[in-house]
Amino acid sequence: MNDLAKQVVESSHKLQAAWTSLYSISASSLPRRCYDQWLKRAVLHQPLSGTSAIFEARNMAWDLVQSILKPTNIVGKPEDNKVRYGHIEMDFAVARHLALTSYVSVTWSIYDRLANVCGRLAGITELADHPKQNPKPCEDLLGKKDILGFAGHLHLREAYAWPLKVSYKLRNWLVHEGYEEGSVSLFKSANLSDRFDLHSDAMQYIQNCCDYRADNGKILASCIAEIDECWNHGDLLRILSQYNGEIDAMFAALLKWSVDSFVGQIHAFAARDRE
């Protein structure tokens, strides 16, 4: 269980405990509107708790992605470009696309659920109380509006915008566009010998779409040290592993802060009812 998965479990327990505790003050002098607002937020412990099981699915999807390149799954000669996808023999490029699509879809289902919980707990009213649209990782957390308290949006933009935007762009490309976006190919080739290497045109296109900024070789809006940064290597598996690891760290911190702050608000403002 990685740090984000552990934080999801810990925060869901805290949020559920807050939800339970609210019933002990329901008949107090607390204004009903305040109580109802807290209860509406605390019930988010349900979707948060339900997110825990998705981590195992993500691990399985990642294992499948990596298994495609195992020698035991290569059918015939490498130049034949045939592999086993599960128990099915197929062209390497097709298996690569199917496995990656599954992995990025599962991964972003986690991120979307957590953005919804954090956005509704710590976001401004326009975001937290939107009746139809759930808060989104890129559109809202990295959006132009300052939607989080204590300037939380600033830290997200400056420390995590680059890996978050790249991961989201890759997810949309794989799920919605397939092999190409416009006339740009995502991968260097369809050959097994080129593995998961990105096409140089795709890398440039992604940089243009994701507000690439660098200073003396250091990619900005990222916590990744220049010596550890894997973007220029062009290996999609390394990029996804590193960048999604950064996004996991971001959401672990954001979730802890959002839930702890919300629970702290209840304890602070309801304290007079326990005196």
Secondary structure, DSSP 4 states (H G I P E B T S, - for coil): --HHHHHHHHHHHHHHHHHHHHTTSTTSSS-HHHHHHHHHHHTTHHHHHHHTTHHHHHHHHHHHHHHTTSGGGEES-GGG-EEEETTEEEEHHHHHHHHHHHHHHHHHHHHHHHHHHHHHHHB-HHHHT-SS----IIIIITSSS--BGGGHHHHHHHHHHHHHHHHHHHHHIIIIITTEETTEESBS-SSGGGTTBBPHHHHHHHHHHTT--EETTEESS----TTT--GGG-BHHHHHHHHHHHHHHHHHHHHHHHHHHHHHHHHHHSGGGG-
